[in-house]
């Protein structure tokens, strides 16, 4: 199942205040500690939040996070940032997830198409100012789409990069004003692959072709064996994060 969401639109407004949600995030972080299992983390969410109040952010590199969450929260919204620059393999994985998992894939769209952005700001903004391009096509649209939820799940893992080694399982996301949950923070890339294989989940074929971290096609390069898994993102620039996880 899938739907489309223009930047600025969101789910139904949450009923709890930000103060209540922040207190719940702090309580959950204390209860779950540093190394609870993904299933334990998601079970905590299922006890404290309605399915309609939570969303899963997914880049469609794999389907592990949507599958894990749907096991306990079937019908959950899965937010896919449709930047207009994705690899064909990423779109194919998105379609597999929508067709085969018990989730509702929501395509989150920027305010402008790629052609409109090119007309307004010049062609290939990603090559001249990747930070602005990410802000317009990923960060802004996601922030607006999250306004209707109380909690979002991400697939951030501590082993992905030095900037992510201290990723908590549950935290208060002050930037977006909701609870942020990272159920697979303790997992390794091999854990991800093993779970995907064991459960016959959809997987982006680029993962096995030298792309351990997959973003927009113009800004994602292959990574050599032994290199930082995210070194292929914005290669040749000082940029290491798109700005979604700050």
N, C-alpha and C positions, 0 to 999 in steps of 0.2 A: 504494500500500500504506500502511496506517496501523495504529497500535496506540495503546493508552492507558496512561498511567503516572501512578499516584497519587503525590503528593508523598511522598518518603521511599524510593521504590523507584528503582533505577538499573540500568545495564547491568552486565555482569560486572566484577568488581574489576580494576583495572589491575595489571599485573605489575611495572612499574618504580616505584621509590621516588620521592618528591617531589624529593629531591635530584638524582636522575638526570634527572627531567623538567625541573627548573629549569635544569640544565646544558645540556640539549638546547635549551631555549628560548633561552638566551643564545647558543649556537652558531648557531642558526637566524637570530637577529636580526643577528648579525655577518655571516653569509653572505649574507643577502638585502638588507641595508642598508635604506635609507629609501624607495626607489622601485621595487622589483622589481614585475613585473607580477603580476596576480592568478593567472595560470596558473603562473608560476614559484613563487609562494608555495605554492600547492596541490600542485605537484609535489614541493616539499621535504617537505611533510606526507606525501604518498604514499610517499616513500622511507623515512621514519622511523617511520611509525605504521600499524598495521593499521586497516582500515576499521571494524572493530568497536570500536576504541578511541577513535574521534572522533565528534563530534556537531556539527550545524549548528543554531544558534539562528536562528529565522526568525519575523518578526512578520507575515508574509504580506501585506506591502505590495507585494511583487513576488517573483519566483522566480529572480532572477539568481544569488544566492549558492548556493542549493541546486543549480541547474543547473551552475554552474561547478565546484562540488565533485564532483557526481555524474559529471562527464565523466572524472575521474581516480579517484574513489572510489565507483563505483556501489554502490547499496544502503545508502548512509550514512544514519544516523538524523538526521532533521530534527525538532528540538524546537519544538513550538508551545505557547506558554503559554496554556492555555485558562482565561482569567480569569473567564469567565461574563458579560463585559461587551462583547464584541466586536461590531462592526458586522456586519450580515448579509453585506455585501460581503467582509469579511475571512474569514468562514467559507466563502464560496463559493470564494475564492481558495485557501484551505487544501485544499479538496476537489479543485480542479483540479490542484494540485501533487501531491497523493497519487495521483491517477489517471494523470497524464501524465508525471511525471518518474521517473527510476530512483532513487528514495529511499524510505525508510521514515518516514512522518510519525508522530511520537510526540506525542500530546496529553498535556501535563504538567498535571496537575490540582492545585489547592490542596487543603488538608486539609478545607475546608468548602465547600459550595455557597454561592451568593449568599444564598439564603433562610436557610441556617444561620448565615451571618455576620451577616445582618440581625437574626436572633433573639438572637445572642450579644452583638453590639456596637452594635446600633441600625441603623436603615435608612440607606442611602446613606452609608456610611463614607467613600467617596471624596470626598464634598462637605465633610466635617468634618475629615478627617485623611487626605489623599491619600497621604502618605508611609507611613502604617500600612497602608492598603489595598494599595498596591504591594508592601509587604514581605510581606503575607500571601498575595497572589494571584499575585505574579510572582517577587520576589527569593528568598523562602524555597523555593518549589517548584523553581525552577531550580537553586538551590544543591544541594538534595537530589538532584535528577535527575542532576547532573553528577558525583556521587561515583563512578559506575562507569566514567567515561571518563578518558583521559589528556590530551585536547585538545578545545577547542571553537572553532568558527568563528563569527565575528559579522560582520554587515554594516555595522559602524560606519565612517563616512567622515569625513575631516578637514574637509570643507566644510559639514558639517551644523550645526555650532554652535561658538562660541568654546571651549567646554569640550572639544572633540574635535580641535582643530587639531594636537595633538601625538601623535595616535594612532599607535602603532608597528605594523608589519606582524606581528611576532611578539613576544610578551612572556610573562613568567611571571605568572600570575594567582594571587597569594598568597591572595586572599580565598577563592577556590574550590579552590585546591590543584591546579591543572593548567595546561597550556600554553594560551594564548589567541592566536588567529590572526585577523587582520583583513585578508583578501586584497584588499578593494576600498577600503581606506583612502585611496588616492590618487585614487579616482574622483570625478567630479562627478555631480550629479543627472542632467545631460544624458547623461553616459556610461552611466548606469544605464538610462535610457529607450532610448537607441540600441541597447544590447546586447539589451535585452528585445524591442524591435521587430524587430531583425535576426534573432533566433533564435526568434521567435514564441512567447515564453514567457507563461505565465499572469501577469496583472497585476491588482492591485486597482483597480477603476474609480474609487475615491475619489482616487487620485493625480492624475487629470485633472479633478477636481471641486473643487480648492482645498485638498486635504489632502496636502501633500508629506511629512508625517510622521504615521503612523497608529498610534494606540494604542487604548485602550478608548473606546467611544462616549461615555460621559458626560464624559470628560476630554479630548476632542479636538475642536477647533474649526477652521473654515476659516481659511486664511492669505491675506492680501492679497498681490498681486504685489509683489515686492521686499522683503517682510518676511523675517525669520529663518525658515527652513523649520520650525524646531521651536517657533516662538512660539505655535502652536495647541495645544501640549501643556500641559495644566494652566493654561490661559489665565486671567489674573486672580489668579494665585498666584505665590509666589516659587520654586515648584518648577520645575526644568528637566530633571531626570533621574529615572528611576524607581528607580535604584539598582543596576541590573544591571551597569553599566559604571563601576565606581569603582576 
